[in-house]
């Protein structure tokens, strides 16, 4: 028998000898004093002899009692646990543990926190919860791990004029003068991280699903019309997911709430989903097309979680990717069904790209990560869990076929409803339903980090394939994958698919069959691997195959996704020094008549940034080359929206204009500035609709200097006068893009004032120009202690590190950064720092390699002549 509470310290997980069955919680938030008090009665099942109950609690004062009187209550703050000890072993079976507790309504956007809002000109607090990953313990003592599912019955005591929401519908309210007590229905079995409470002043609009489930969107008073679009998407998504998962929505209602201060984009709390305002609100007059798309994707993502995550929950945070990767993938599936004209899967490639770029670092991590302490969880909410997770699911669905995949998912949801599952459980169901070796195949993608590059070489009718782990630093890792290879030859009609299980293999290519299928003959025949980029890997073609693809691009024979994939792979192979920048520029030249520049805009900006440091003498010419590539499409689209144009054209206009401004194209910059001047005199003018504002604001900031700062001040004035979160974020992302270092410094200091919400700092950080990187780094060093205290959560503090460090390109700077952080590193940003330093070193090596390319200047010159 254990003698002391000390034995429970330093453990990754809580002991399993007792678990909660239900919580009866009563909470009293005091919005004026920014504090709360509460009581809990927890029905506990004791399953093995113990005289201790061990729960999680953090930043709470806890007092415990139970059917038996405890002999001690000990809190270990660094372990975030409370140990309740008894004189003798607890009887096996059920008992009730009662606790009283008090805490602070903090301003850190986690646990039970306060968010500021304006009502009739005065500032007020609302009370909000954000418990994922491990912060329910900051609101009430609990078994704060996903596998300890229990039922929750809540009671809130709040000011009587306020709206009080929780996961379940209200049973009754009783009013006692200035206060009211609100009682909620008991929830089904659920994990602690999904419990939610919101208390404040709101308007709402409502709709209902075909089954009659009531859906509401709550907004700040006066903004409810901006919730209409999200409400429409939500109602349709619930109907769609009910059919897709073959399981009804599990709760009696769904509320979605816009919160002014919110660390993430949104949170899928069961039946009460919370969002930052930019992710839920959409206004025809004030929001851009990309805002609209973001709202649709975010709403679909959070509602997918009501099944995948909430009804069936990961057993432990190692399997977080099951929640996030899946919800990301299925949100595109839903939005594609609701808005087919948006061409959504093409835009999914942005997710795949960001997963591929992060996973090409030695400092990446596998999709499944061992988590040994609550402080490590936040760091895995990254592009691997979300984007790589979603991409490998797309790859598997594409390999198994949509119908088989959907049937298997429905079985999985039914089998594990109201309980917990591990990654292997999903593979087992998919394998059983499909008869394919899903577990062996997928384990290679989730348990080891990285992904392969496939080297393709044609020898007569044999296509030789070889895989090697792809790393951006040019080295090759030891990884080996089972790769679902797809290929087409000369035409999309004749596609092949097979599994590459070994390091090398060869495939017989029937060139004549492809010609009979209406494909290209002879030397014009092209072969494309990874058709439509459904696989999570890169391809390096031999010279002959690459030349064939270049011809196919010029002749417009390839799908949009394949055109994007070829450029993306080429760019990354160039970064890793597997091919030259010279050959990448030649490839880009094949895209000169491309009308859809989603293909090129981010690759162009990457080339521009590296050339500034690598070949300053050529940088102007390279900029011009890139401008020439984008210009004809930009001219076709122009600045003004056209009657009846597609959503994609609207998005593209904004992408192109922003890219041209960043490349320093004078004509675009001057036009942006001209329109801005008209706009500041008359905000109702239609000369600067939301979609082109960001380009115009960036253009203005390129002309601002310390001695000529009217543009900066004008943008600040708009920022201060607007109530719209999306407009504020557009301005914040522009202020720091100035070429004048002193203005960049001013923008960074503005970010520290009360005028900018802590959640919005990343907009300012993301906008920093190459010219501003030195001053931003000096600023971060000077303000580091303050930043660490103000932004304690992992995702936000990581933004500071990534945004300031990753922009550098020399070994010396990497050494200086390492030296500064020596002894200052914390788990919350350690991974972000290592990845940022690796990126700096990769850029330094790429630069060295670019400088030694013999034909670069000559090629740039030739291509420019060609454009004249």
Beta strands, then each sheet from edge to edge (+ up, - down):
strand 1: 18-30
strand 2: 35-46
strand 3: 52-56
strand 4: 60-66
strand 5: 72-76
strand 6: 81-85
strand 7: 93-104
strand 8: 111-119
strand 9: 122-130
strand 10: 151-159
strand 11: 163-166
strand 12: 170-176
strand 13: 179-184
strand 14: 197-200
strand 15: 203-208
strand 16: 214-219
strand 17: 253-259
strand 18: 266-267
strand 19: 272-276
strand 20: 312-314
strand 21: 419-421
strand 22: 452-459
strand 23: 462-470
strand 24: 476-477
strand 25: 483-489
strand 26: 495-500
strand 27: 504-508
strand 28: 527-529
strand 29: 538-541
sheet 1: 4+ 7- 2+ 1- 10- 13+ 12-
sheet 2: 3+ 6- 5+
sheet 3: 8+ 9- 14+ 11-
sheet 4: 15+ 16- 17- 19- 18+
sheet 5: 20+ 21+
sheet 6: 24+ 23- 22+ 29+
sheet 7: 24+ 23- 27+
sheet 8: 26+ 25- 28+
end
